[in-house]
Amino acid sequence: MQWTLVVPVKPLARAKSRLSDTADDGVRPGLALAFAQDTVAAALACPAVADVAVVTDDARAGRELRELGAAVVEDEPGGGLNAALTHGTAAVRAARPRSPVAALNADLPALRPAELARVLQAAGQFPRAFLPDAAGIGTTLLTALPDRELSPAFGPDSRARHRASGAVELRLGAVDSVRQDVDTGPDLRTALVLGVGPRTAAVAARLLIAGQ
């Protein structure tokens, strides 16, 4: 089974505000972009992924991620994360109605293609499925087979919200890189220990956290 991933990327100037104690305003946009670049590059290297559609209205992010091989869908609704994912999924399915789709967070800089493949293989057994984040509160990946709506419910307590929506929670070991999103300084430290992609590593090397 070959998946199309839908990856939402918010305007870089507003991204990752919770990292303000780790990266200042001049660094955070580049750090957020590096997260997205390493996430998309790893996703495109995954044998279970046919293609990646990035949903964004940030010109720089769109340009850089398109150069990696992703398609870019403009975030026309401008209504937040779930609206962007619904819009991106509709655009994907208009072109490939029989493609299974998966919403993937853009802040998984330690993402490993083989671990993502394991998660997608497990998700293919269910009409809708999701993977909780490392904190056990949020969601890093939500999937839907061709005959099902994605019905994203990202945001606070999305793990509980996706479970309540009928999506099956995937309980897999050894897929830490797919669960480790980065919102805070401690998250970034954990991702660095796991081993981040080259773009995140280059930006993080300029931060104090890289030496801690």
VENLINKA-V381443 format. One record per helix or strand. SS is the DSSP state (H for helix, E for strand). FROM is the first residue (numbers start at 0). TO is the last residue. If there is no record, write none. Layout:
# VENLINKA-V381443
SS;FROM;TO  SS;FROM;TO
This chain:
# VENLINKA-V381443
E;2;7  H;11;13  H;16;18  H;24;43  E;48;54  H;58;66  E;70;72  H;80;94  E;99;103  H;112;122  E;127;131  E;138;143  H;157;163  E;167;168  H;175;178  H;184;193  H;197;203  H;207;210
